Amino acid sequence: MKKKRRQHVVRPVAGPEKAPPLPPSAAPPSPSGPAVAQRFVRQAPSLLVLLAVAAVFAPICGHDFVNYDDNINVYANGLILRGSVADLLAFWTGPHEGLYIPVTYSLWWLLARLGEAGGGPDPRLFHAAGLLLHLAATYIVFLLCRRLVGRDWPAAAGALLFGLHPVQVEPVAWVTGTKDVLAGFFALAALHCHLRAADAGAGPARWRRQSLALVCYLLAVLAKPTSIAILAAPPLLGVVFLGKTPRRSLVEVAPWLAVALPLIWITTSVTGAELQYFVPPPWWQRALIAGDALAFYAGKLLLPLQLGPDYGRTPALLAAKPSFLLTGILPWLCAAIVFWKLRGSRPAGGLLLFLLLLLPVSGFIPFPHQDISTVADRYLYLPLFGLGLAAGAILVRAGKGGAWAAGLILAALAVRSALLVPVWQDAASFNAHALQVNPDSWIAHNNLGGLYYQQGKLELAEQEVDASLRVNPDYHLARRNKGRLLEETGRIAEAIGQYRQVVRLRPDDAAGYFALGRLLVGTGDLEGAEANFRRAAALAPDDAEVRGNLGGVLYGRGRFAEAAAEFAAAVRLDPESANGRNALGAALLRSGRPAEAISHFEQALRLEPGFPGVGELLEEAKAAAGRE
């Protein structure tokens, strides 16, 4: 049997395994160049968004505070200025100024610790923090739009609409408005983490992202309660943009609801106390008020002119207008037609998200600020994400003409915002602009009066305060300022009358009781002064000046042991006060405790050598202690 002959397969020669090195002049181009270019192209949309927003808002970093709640919240807030850990914890254990926003107050507390200017918190740090938060929120909007609409440049357009629209100037350029920006940042971050969790499968990464989303949602609500509304975003976006079933979308967001319910109860409890000074409109009017707010916002969004901090659009003012029914019903009819025409589409989903995020401050649910105005630019901060998303969804299907039109609109919005930013640079320009937009703004008139008072222009100050009271005779802060001006000009009896009206209008106004008590001391009515100081101390137990003045009245009435207790409280709150140490020492000495008094007299001399009368009291205390 013949052997089968082995066949040899001839393989083509592939060439040398290693090509000979080329001379330097003939070397191929490095792949790093194209890779860097491709990376830049990918990042160009987000870079454009951040650079444009930073360029428009960067000037705010040189702005000052304004006397429109910045004083109450930051630069004249004792809990912020003292800066102890106990003061920080006070923001977490109860409401402050009628709001429970501990995350926002904690940020302000921290910024005040980081730097000072002119003996108080440095406004530049607060404004820089607000700008950084806005940039971060705008970037998250870009990421969300890109994920949901699937295209970079339409997503960039949506983010630019969110970041550059002139209605965003108020929350970004105003230190007190940082609460809206901070809450918006955390709410958007929560939504971003929630959507990313769906990409992580069923492993630990998914659990981590879901947990982070829940934490961000909690921080958002504790920064400003109205951000609770972001709860509506995951189900809506899941169904309209991501093709999820409603059941699955609702199940995924169930933990958020568990967090929201107790926070809703806390918020309702806090605002319920504040609503005692604002009579909510009847339930049947609220839909009309919300419709009017929707029409108002549509006008400001489409034509952002005459933007200001106080529009004076109160429920009472609206109810008195003959056009109230028209402005209240017509917007809802228009919205129904738009949603019917766009039903099921992504632009409709973005518009519906805008409405849902606006709902808590639309007027459906009464809130204390409605006694000033139902509408405000800052209320649009988070809802504007919905409009940005709708704009991005529209531009996905638009051609070059639509892209050019979007670019021109965004450029015009950027210019308008840049022109509006300087309005917020200081209290003078801010209040002048506020009165230009709304000449009947009693808040702006009163704030301008306060500014004139600080400048020593008492006549101009009184004119502005009187203008505020002509518009709103029940404005307790203007009444209080009127009393102070009457004091300055020696009209004590009239000032006492003003302060009595202050505490009648606002029985929780500690400053009104304190001012009334001070003047009653001067008239010799120590009993009346004590009653008012006690009321002030009950409302503001952490105010060293209030406790010290109460101690002074008790001392004057010969009740030295009670006086010592109040002076001791004042010293605990302000241990570096030589006057407080001396007063405590005197009360202890007169109540038969000279040995304790000695240390306080000595500390008073250490704090302020040569303090009048301390030396004699110290010698008297030492002599009394020696006789014991």
Secondary structure, 3 states (H helix, E strand, C coil): CCCCCCCCCCCCCCCCCCCCCCCHHHCCCCCHHHHHHHHHHHHHHHHHHHHHHHHHHHHHHHCCCCCCCHHHHHHCCHHHHHCCHHHHHHHHHCCECCECCHHHHHHHHHHHHHCEECCEECHHHHHHHHHHHHHHHHHHHHHHHHHHHCCHHHHHHHHHHHHHCHHHHHHHHCCCCHHHHHHHHHHHHHHHHHHHHHHHCCCHHHHHHHHHHHHHHHHHHHHCHHHHHHHHHHHHHHHHCCCCCHHHHHHHCHHHHHHHHHHHHHHHHHHHHHHHHCCCCCHHHHHHHHHHHHHHHHHHHHCCCCCCCCCCCCHHHHHCCCCHHHHHHHHHHHHHHHHHHCCCCHHHHHHHHHHHHHHHHCCCCCCHHHHCCCCCHHHHCCCHHHHHHHHHHHHHCCCHHHHHHHHHHHHHHHHHHHHHHHHHCCHHHHHHHHHHHCCCCHHHHHHHHHHHHHCCCHHHHHHHHHHHHHHCCCCHHHHHHHHHHHHHCCCHHHHHHHHHHHHHHCCCCHHHHHHHHHHHHHCCCHHHHHHHHHHHHHHCCCCHHHHHHHHHHHHHCCCHHHHHHHHHHHHHHCCCCHHHHHHHHHHHHHCCCHHHHHHHHHHHHHHCCCCCCHHHHHHHHHHHHHHC
